[in-house]
Amino acid sequence: MPSHPRDGPALQPPGLGPEPPVASAQALIDVHQLQAWYGRRRVLHGIDFRVAAGEIRVIMGGSGSGKSTLLRHLIGLQRPASGTVKLFGTDLGTASERELLAVRKRIGVSFQGGALLTSLSVGENVALPLREHTRLDESTIRIMSRLKLEVVNLGGFQDLMPGQLSGGMVKRAALARAIVMDPRLLFFDEPSAGLDPVVAAELDELILRLRDALRMTIVVVTHELESAFKIADTITVLDQGEILMTGAVEAVRAAPNTRIQDLLNRRPREVQVDAETYLRRLTEEEG
Amino acid sequence: MNVLLRALTNVGRATFAAFSGVGHAAVLLFDALRFALLGWRVGQPLRLAPVAQQLREIGVDALPIVVLLGFTVGLMLGIQFIASLSEFGAQSQVIVAVAKSVTREFGALITAILVAGRSGSALAARIGSMKVSQELDALSVIGIEPVRYLVTPALLAMLVMLPALTILASAAALVGAALYSAPALDITPTAYLLHTMNLLDAGDLWQGLSKSFVFALLITLIGVSTGFSVSGGAEGVGRATTRAVVLSISWIIVVDMVFSFFVNR
């Protein structure tokens, strides 16, 4: 039996195909036939997606692939137009306010730009979930938030305001806030985006350490290939609102699918538009 | 035909947007009050610290400018009424004219316009920039309802502070009028103010105060709903801030007119 999901075999043979089986009892995230629309444009085409406890799942895809929309559904910021999104067995589409709050206390989210509250100091940002959801006394809250800042190598920065931090520090502070309640499930939106390679590599190491030390299940949305291959146990490749494949790192690398290979090898897609459609698009009235 | 169709489409869109804006504001008001009264039942209790902070920002910080403007408006009314009433030999009526117009009208109106420019725009800018930088999303996923965290404290503080500031502005205006008019009437400022007190009844004060409650609702709801509707980055935040001020002041003046019409018939 593999000691770690990374050591296990590919979850699915390379190529197009459905999500590999993960026992429902183990799955912290269970998405079934999720569809999402922006106006008349469908951005997710019936996604099936499951993440087992303890794994690092990377959702990879190019711009416009639907990965950010999928993430917004996973963290409950958007309700499904159709299909279901279950976290810890709770259907986010039908959950009551109380149930949704209970789920949110068990997840942490680190946004692409950090999304630290600019009116609060770094320490206050990290302490915010504890202040809102626990009855801990102020000194305990202060110690716990400083502890999490130490975990992300930001010890001593608690009194600075977010505007005084560099891009990498903002992401680490956001990570400290995301893990301050010791969530079982951690979501990361583009952890490496906008960072220099060294800082990005440090953040990748941090994600791996967190999983090992705190036994978290981590979902990372990224288009950074290097980062994805370094941290993932399993990769889900998304393109144009569809899952192309889900598999272990090597399986994804070896996938024969041209759209996956285009993504991995940074080959531009050929956009084919027929002349009539092109002319109609140029000349049609707005409104 | 195309032009007519386009014009009708635009009118339709604008009407729909206006109704949807009113609907959005109504939902925000309902949610803000729900969290204030029953938030603890759904794990979203009202925190006193943000309310205190909003009380300070909306009320205490605005105190000097409100008093100064109230005083200036009172002085100006004194000058105008003395000048126009003396043409009819009715100079002595300046006291009642100033007293009624300040307590019923100008105290509430001037304060509301000032607070709309100061705090209404700040609310729109704060919420708008938080939306653009995903801070609202961050609050939601932390399990903090943005309406409870941002709107409820602002609404409660506005409902307390706008009437309080209106009272102060009215008092400052009466003092300003007294300082200018008393010498012209050959009485002391103290006598002027005592005479003012005798002329005013509870209805005059209540008219100004009840308007200020309505203005508090308008300023808060327009500020926050404009902030929540921001799109398009920093430029969008700037547009929303301007829009919040223009909409608030326009609505304040229109509602004031309607209010005055019905109350003084």
HADDOCK unambig.tbl for C-alpha pairs under 7 A between the chains (distance, minus, plus):
assign (segid A and resid 75 and name CA) (segid B and resid 141 and name CA) 6.74 0.50 0.50
assign (segid A and resid 97 and name CA) (segid B and resid 42 and name CA) 6.50 0.50 0.50
assign (segid A and resid 98 and name CA) (segid B and resid 42 and name CA) 5.55 0.50 0.50
assign (segid A and resid 98 and name CA) (segid B and resid 43 and name CA) 6.93 0.50 0.50
assign (segid A and resid 101 and name CA) (segid B and resid 143 and name CA) 5.51 0.50 0.50
assign (segid A and resid 104 and name CA) (segid B and resid 141 and name CA) 5.88 0.50 0.50
assign (segid A and resid 104 and name CA) (segid B and resid 142 and name CA) 6.17 0.50 0.50
assign (segid A and resid 104 and name CA) (segid B and resid 143 and name CA) 5.54 0.50 0.50
assign (segid A and resid 105 and name CA) (segid B and resid 142 and name CA) 6.84 0.50 0.50
assign (segid A and resid 105 and name CA) (segid B and resid 143 and name CA) 6.58 0.50 0.50
assign (segid A and resid 115 and name CA) (segid B and resid 133 and name CA) 5.90 0.50 0.50
assign (segid A and resid 115 and name CA) (segid B and resid 134 and name CA) 5.36 0.50 0.50
assign (segid A and resid 115 and name CA) (segid B and resid 135 and name CA) 4.80 0.50 0.50
assign (segid A and resid 115 and name CA) (segid B and resid 138 and name CA) 6.20 0.50 0.50
assign (segid A and resid 116 and name CA) (segid B and resid 135 and name CA) 6.44 0.50 0.50
assign (segid A and resid 117 and name CA) (segid B and resid 135 and name CA) 5.97 0.50 0.50
assign (segid A and resid 129 and name CA) (segid B and resid 142 and name CA) 6.22 0.50 0.50
